[in-house]
């Protein structure tokens, strides 16, 4: 309750009621919205497949100089600039690394251009996940 003294010595009392329930309800709503917003933003990528990179399949070739994917159904190569060691046979030295394997990967496909040695690759593929590796073969 607030008391004010008005002119001529008369005392007037002002009552201002603050509805604390209304204020608490608004704060609760704001806090809840912020919590849901933070949870949505920081949710791991596995919560929604729509958030994941697209899947690519094909023949993976590697040697000491090059690494590229020939995607299923396409007659072109995409250079890979990511760690693909899970799709490679063990080698004693970098020069001995040479082989192929069939892979299923997730990644980000770059725009068309001319990449790699002698411009062999039409695109760059940044692999973000290796899903499956089959039929690993070394140099014959």
C-alpha positions as CSV (number, residue, x, y, z in Angstrom):
1,X,0.0,0.0,0.0
2,X,1.3,3.4,-0.9
3,X,0.4,6.6,1.0
4,X,0.6,10.0,-0.6
5,X,-0.1,13.4,1.0
6,X,-2.0,15.6,-1.3
7,X,-2.3,19.4,-1.1
8,X,-4.0,21.0,1.9
9,X,-2.8,18.4,4.3
10,X,-5.2,15.8,3.2
11,X,-3.9,12.3,3.2
12,X,-4.9,10.1,0.3
13,X,-4.1,6.5,0.1
14,X,-3.4,4.8,-3.1
15,X,-3.7,1.2,-3.4
16,X,-2.0,-0.5,-6.2
17,X,-2.5,-4.2,-6.4
18,X,0.1,-6.1,-8.2
19,X,-1.1,-9.5,-9.2
20,X,1.9,-11.6,-8.3
21,X,0.3,-14.8,-9.7
22,X,0.2,-13.1,-13.2
23,X,3.8,-12.1,-13.0
24,X,4.9,-15.6,-11.9
25,X,2.9,-17.1,-14.7
26,X,4.6,-14.9,-17.3
27,X,8.1,-15.6,-16.0
28,X,7.3,-19.3,-16.0
29,X,6.2,-19.1,-19.7
30,X,9.3,-17.2,-20.6
31,X,11.6,-19.7,-18.8
32,X,9.8,-22.6,-20.5
33,X,10.1,-21.1,-23.9
34,X,13.8,-20.4,-23.4
35,X,14.4,-24.0,-22.2
36,X,12.7,-25.5,-25.2
37,X,14.5,-23.2,-27.5
38,X,17.9,-24.1,-26.1
39,X,17.1,-27.8,-26.2
40,X,16.0,-27.5,-29.8
41,X,19.2,-25.7,-30.8
42,X,21.5,-27.9,-29.0
43,X,19.8,-31.2,-29.8
44,X,22.3,-33.9,-31.2
45,X,22.2,-34.6,-34.9
46,X,20.8,-38.1,-34.3
47,X,17.4,-36.7,-33.2
48,X,16.3,-36.0,-36.8
49,X,17.5,-37.6,-40.0
50,X,16.6,-34.5,-41.9
51,X,19.5,-32.8,-40.2
52,X,22.1,-35.3,-41.4
53,X,24.1,-35.0,-44.6
54,X,23.0,-37.0,-47.7
55,X,24.1,-40.6,-48.3
56,X,26.4,-41.5,-51.2
57,X,27.4,-45.0,-52.4
58,X,30.0,-46.2,-54.8
59,X,33.5,-47.5,-55.6
60,X,36.2,-45.8,-53.5
61,X,39.7,-45.7,-55.1
62,X,42.8,-44.6,-53.2
63,X,46.5,-44.5,-53.7
64,X,49.4,-42.4,-52.4
65,X,48.4,-39.5,-54.6
66,X,44.6,-39.7,-55.1
67,X,41.4,-40.5,-53.4
68,X,38.1,-40.4,-55.1
69,X,34.6,-41.9,-55.2
70,X,32.9,-43.2,-58.4
71,X,29.2,-42.9,-57.3
72,X,26.8,-45.6,-58.3
73,X,25.1,-44.9,-61.6
74,X,27.5,-42.1,-62.6
75,X,30.4,-42.0,-64.9
76,X,32.4,-39.5,-63.0
77,X,34.8,-39.2,-60.1
78,X,34.4,-37.1,-56.9
79,X,37.7,-36.3,-55.1
80,X,37.6,-37.0,-51.3
81,X,39.4,-34.7,-48.9
82,X,38.5,-36.5,-45.7
83,X,39.9,-39.3,-43.5
84,X,38.9,-42.5,-45.2
85,X,41.3,-44.8,-43.4
86,X,38.5,-47.2,-42.3
87,X,37.9,-47.9,-46.0
88,X,41.7,-48.6,-46.7
89,X,43.7,-51.8,-46.3
90,X,46.6,-51.5,-43.9
91,X,49.9,-50.6,-45.6
92,X,53.5,-50.4,-44.4
93,X,54.1,-47.0,-46.0
94,X,52.2,-44.3,-47.8
95,X,53.5,-45.4,-51.1
96,X,52.0,-48.9,-50.6
97,X,48.5,-47.5,-50.0
98,X,46.6,-48.5,-53.1
99,X,43.2,-50.2,-53.4
100,X,39.5,-50.0,-53.8
101,X,36.5,-50.7,-51.7
102,X,32.7,-50.3,-51.9
103,X,31.6,-47.6,-49.5
104,X,28.4,-46.0,-48.2
105,X,29.1,-42.6,-46.7
106,X,27.4,-39.4,-45.6
107,X,28.9,-36.1,-46.8
108,X,28.8,-32.7,-48.3
109,X,29.0,-32.5,-52.1
110,X,30.7,-29.5,-53.5
111,X,29.9,-27.7,-56.7
112,X,31.0,-28.9,-60.1
113,X,34.5,-28.0,-61.3
114,X,37.8,-29.6,-62.1
115,X,39.6,-31.1,-59.1
116,X,42.4,-33.5,-58.3
117,X,45.3,-34.6,-60.4
118,X,44.9,-33.5,-64.0
119,X,41.3,-32.3,-63.2
120,X,40.1,-35.9,-63.0
121,X,37.4,-35.2,-60.4
122,X,34.2,-33.3,-61.3
123,X,33.3,-32.5,-57.6
124,X,34.8,-32.6,-54.1
125,X,33.1,-34.7,-51.5
126,X,33.7,-34.0,-47.8
127,X,32.9,-37.2,-46.0
128,X,31.3,-36.7,-42.6
129,X,30.5,-40.3,-41.7
130,X,31.5,-43.7,-43.1
131,X,28.5,-45.9,-42.8
132,X,29.6,-49.1,-44.5
133,X,32.7,-50.6,-46.2
134,X,32.6,-53.8,-48.3
135,X,34.8,-55.6,-50.7
136,X,38.2,-54.1,-49.8
137,X,40.8,-55.0,-52.4
138,X,44.5,-54.1,-52.7
139,X,46.6,-53.6,-55.8
140,X,47.0,-56.9,-57.7
